[in-house]
Amino acid sequence: MMDKEILLRLGARLRDLRKEKGLTQEALGEKGGFHFSYIGQIERGEKNVALLNLAKIAEALEVDISQLFTYTNVESNEESQADLQEIVHLLEQQSPQQIAMAKNVLKAIFNHK
């Protein structure tokens, strides 16, 4: 994974958590002891934020720090999440051999080794 992609994922996850809590960048900054522009820079993937600052941000959001790292898709939307859930549901109903075959098909489609 590229450095910029990591920063973008973290920023997007932070933005989602902040919005879930109904906080503005300014309000989150105040709760965590940061300037709102710093929060914006993190959300845009412009800052490589220190681990201790992430802990303060997680505390201000009232979440465990691990929740800042559970984000998997920068451009997450309800439709793609529903599609992924449907795929997982379909796979859960298959045998291990069928799951392995589906995995190989996906690797071939996406040219993944």
Buried (B, 14 or more C-beta within 10 A) or exposed (E): EEEEEEBBBBBBBBBEBBEEBEBEBBBBBBBBEBEBEBBBBBBEBBBEBEEEBBEBBBBBBEBEBEEBBEBEEEEBEEEEEEEEEEEEEEEEEEEEEEBEEBEEEEEEEEEEE
